[in-house]
Amino acid sequence: MVKLTLGLVGSVAEFEHSIIKERQAEGIARAKVLTDAQVVQARGWVGGVPKAEVARRLGIGRTTLYKYLAGGAA
């Protein structure tokens, strides 16, 4: 009975791990979706709008915004 329980718990943990990996991959892909037009728009906003607000408007994180503004994430 103990082997069955441990096997079941192990299977659930393995399944959960695979779901976490999928979500991580989706998040990484989603972080890199700005078009060239959006980058130009962001650069225009940066002069008068806080960077946190620019990132919120574009639906990205501040770190991702900084990468685009530096020209490293295109």
KERODREN-8391 format. One record per atom (N, C-alpha, C, CB): residue number from 1; chain; x, y, z. Coordinates in steps of 0.02 Angstrom, whole numbers, m for minus. Atoms other than C-alpha are relative to their C-alpha. Glycine has a CB too. Example, Ala and Ser with C-alpha at 12.3 -4.5 7.8 and 13.67 -1.06 7.14 Angstrom:
1,A,45,m59,0
1,A,615,m225,390
1,A,45,60,0
1,A,m50,1,62
2,A,m42,m59,m3
2,A,684,m53,357
2,A,m39,55,37
2,A,20,23,m71
end
This chain:
1,A,41,m60,0
1,A,0,0,0
1,A,43,64,0
1,A,m47,0,61
2,A,m45,m58,m3
2,A,144,118,39
2,A,31,13,m68
2,A,55,m11,53
3,A,m30,m8,66
3,A,224,87,m131
3,A,m50,33,m48
3,A,23,m68,m29
4,A,52,m29,43
4,A,60,130,m217
4,A,m8,74,15
4,A,m67,m37,11
5,A,7,m70,m20
5,A,43,292,m118
5,A,59,41,m24
5,A,m9,5,76
6,A,m59,m37,21
6,A,222,344,m152
6,A,3,7,m76
6,A,63,m35,25
7,A,1,m4,73
7,A,203,303,m336
7,A,m49,52,m25
7,A,m18,m68,m30
8,A,51,m49,19
8,A,46,408,m347
8,A,25,71,14
8,A,m65,m13,39
9,A,m26,m66,m18
9,A,127,555,m257
9,A,55,20,m50
9,A,27,1,72
10,A,m53,m13,48
10,A,278,541,m373
10,A,m28,20,m68
10,A,45,m60,m7
11,A,31,m15,65
11,A,167,542,m527
11,A,m31,70,0
11,A,m54,m51,m17
12,A,30,m66,m6
12,A,74,696,m467
12,A,54,54,m1
12,A,m43,6,64
13,A,m55,m48,m2
13,A,238,786,m431
13,A,31,8,m70
13,A,54,m22,50
14,A,m28,m3,67
14,A,305,743,m604
14,A,m46,39,m47
14,A,11,m71,m28
15,A,49,m36,41
15,A,145,806,m686
15,A,2,75,15
15,A,m71,m28,12
16,A,m2,m69,m21
16,A,152,967,m585
16,A,63,35,m27
16,A,m3,5,76
17,A,m64,m27,26
17,A,334,993,m636
17,A,m5,16,m74
17,A,57,m50,13
18,A,7,m12,72
18,A,290,977,m820
18,A,m44,61,m14
18,A,m29,m62,m35
19,A,43,m59,8
19,A,151,1106,m802
19,A,39,64,15
19,A,m62,m5,47
20,A,m40,m59,m17
20,A,271,1227,m718
20,A,48,17,m57
20,A,40,m13,65
21,A,m46,m12,56
21,A,397,1206,m860
21,A,m36,31,m60
21,A,34,m66,m21
22,A,39,m28,55
22,A,262,1241,m990
22,A,m17,73,12
22,A,m65,m40,m11
23,A,17,m69,m17
23,A,206,1399,m900
23,A,61,45,m4
23,A,m32,4,69
24,A,m61,m38,3
24,A,385,1457,m885
24,A,18,17,m73
24,A,58,m38,34
25,A,m15,m11,70
25,A,413,1435,m1072
25,A,m48,51,m31
25,A,m3,m67,m39
26,A,50,m47,25
26,A,251,1529,m1110
26,A,16,71,24
26,A,m71,m20,23
27,A,m18,m66,m27
27,A,305,1672,m996
27,A,60,31,m34
27,A,12,m5,74
28,A,m60,m24,35
28,A,474,1686,m1079
28,A,m18,23,m70
28,A,54,m55,m3
29,A,21,m19,68
29,A,394,1690,m1251
29,A,m42,64,1
29,A,m40,m57,m33
30,A,43,m58,m5
30,A,266,1819,m1196
30,A,40,63,14
30,A,m53,m10,55
31,A,m40,m58,m18
31,A,402,1934,m1130
31,A,35,31,m61
31,A,52,m19,51
32,A,m37,m24,58
32,A,472,1955,m1306
32,A,m45,15,m59
32,A,52,m52,m21
33,A,48,m7,53
33,A,322,2008,m1408
33,A,m11,72,m25
33,A,m65,m27,22
34,A,10,m68,25
34,A,343,2195,m1441
34,A,19,6,m73
34,A,40,50,42
35,A,m15,m15,70
35,A,335,2251,m1621
35,A,46,61,m3
35,A,m65,11,m42
36,A,m43,m59,8
36,A,452,2383,m1691
36,A,m40,64,12
36,A,30,1,m71
37,A,42,m59,m10
37,A,306,2506,m1690
37,A,m12,12,74
37,A,m68,m9,m36
38,A,10,m8,m72
38,A,275,2473,m1505
38,A,63,26,34
38,A,m21,m67,31
39,A,m63,m25,m28
39,A,459,2503,m1466
39,A,7,74,m14
39,A,61,m40,m29
40,A,m3,m71,17
40,A,453,2669,m1558
40,A,m49,40,43
40,A,m16,11,m76
41,A,50,m32,m42
41,A,294,2714,m1464
41,A,25,6,72
41,A,m66,m39,m3
42,A,m27,m1,m68
42,A,376,2668,m1298
42,A,54,53,8
42,A,28,m69,19
43,A,m53,m51,m4
43,A,526,2777,m1336
43,A,m29,71,0
43,A,49,m7,m60
44,A,34,m65,m1
44,A,407,2922,m1370
44,A,m31,15,67
44,A,m52,2,m54
45,A,32,m9,m65
45,A,316,2896,m1205
45,A,50,14,55
45,A,m42,m60,17
46,A,m49,m2,m55
46,A,474,2883,m1100
46,A,17,71,20
46,A,63,m37,m20
47,A,m16,m69,m17
47,A,505,3070,m1109
47,A,m46,31,51
47,A,m1,41,m61
48,A,47,m33,m45
48,A,347,3118,m1014
48,A,m39,m46,45
48,A,m46,39,m40
49,A,39,48,m39
49,A,280,2959,m935
49,A,50,m44,38
49,A,m47,m43,m45
50,A,m45,45,m36
50,A,362,2855,m797
50,A,7,m68,m35
50,A,m25,m10,72
51,A,m13,64,35
51,A,440,2695,m863
51,A,m46,m56,25
51,A,72,m21,10
52,A,46,50,m26
52,A,330,2590,m748
52,A,m68,5,m35
52,A,m8,8,76
53,A,63,m11,35
53,A,177,2667,m832
53,A,5,m22,m73
53,A,m21,74,4
54,A,m10,21,69
54,A,248,2638,m1006
54,A,m3,m76,m4
54,A,69,26,m28
55,A,0,73,m2
55,A,278,2455,m962
55,A,m71,m26,10
55,A,46,m26,55
56,A,69,22,m13
56,A,100,2439,m894
56,A,m43,8,m62
56,A,m30,41,59
57,A,39,m11,61
57,A,26,2515,m1052
57,A,14,m52,m53
57,A,14,70,m28
58,A,m20,49,51
58,A,122,2391,m1159
58,A,m12,m72,23
58,A,73,9,m18
59,A,12,67,m26
59,A,82,2244,m1046
59,A,63,m41,9
59,A,m47,m37,m46
60,A,m64,35,m12
60,A,264,2202,m1009
60,A,28,22,66
60,A,50,14,m58
61,A,m34,m19,m61
61,A,378,2210,m859
61,A,49,56,m12
61,A,36,m60,30
62,A,m47,m55,7
62,A,494,2355,m824
62,A,68,m24,m26
62,A,10,35,67
63,A,m64,26,23
63,A,647,2246,m850
63,A,m1,m12,m75
63,A,17,m66,36
64,A,6,11,72
64,A,585,2196,m1023
64,A,1,67,m37
64,A,m65,m39,m16
65,A,m1,m67,31
65,A,552,2379,m1063
65,A,71,28,m4
65,A,m45,48,40
66,A,m69,m25,0
66,A,729,2426,m1013
66,A,42,m35,m53
66,A,32,m9,69
67,A,m38,37,51
67,A,798,2290,m1127
67,A,m17,26,m70
67,A,m15,m76,4
68,A,20,m26,65
68,A,697,2355,m1274
68,A,28,70,m11
68,A,m76,1,m7
69,A,m25,m68,7
69,A,747,2535,m1241
69,A,75,2,m12
69,A,m18,41,62
70,A,m72,4,11
70,A,929,2484,m1236
70,A,17,m31,m68
70,A,33,m41,56
71,A,m10,30,65
71,A,905,2396,m1402
71,A,22,m72,2
71,A,50,39,m38
72,A,m25,68,m6
72,A,948,2224,m1335
72,A,m51,m55,m8
72,A,32,m8,64
73,A,50,54,0
73,A,783,2130,m1347
73,A,m41,m1,m64
73,A,m46,7,58
74,A,39,m1,62
74,A,725,2159,m1525
74,A,13,m60,m40
74,A,15,61,m41
end
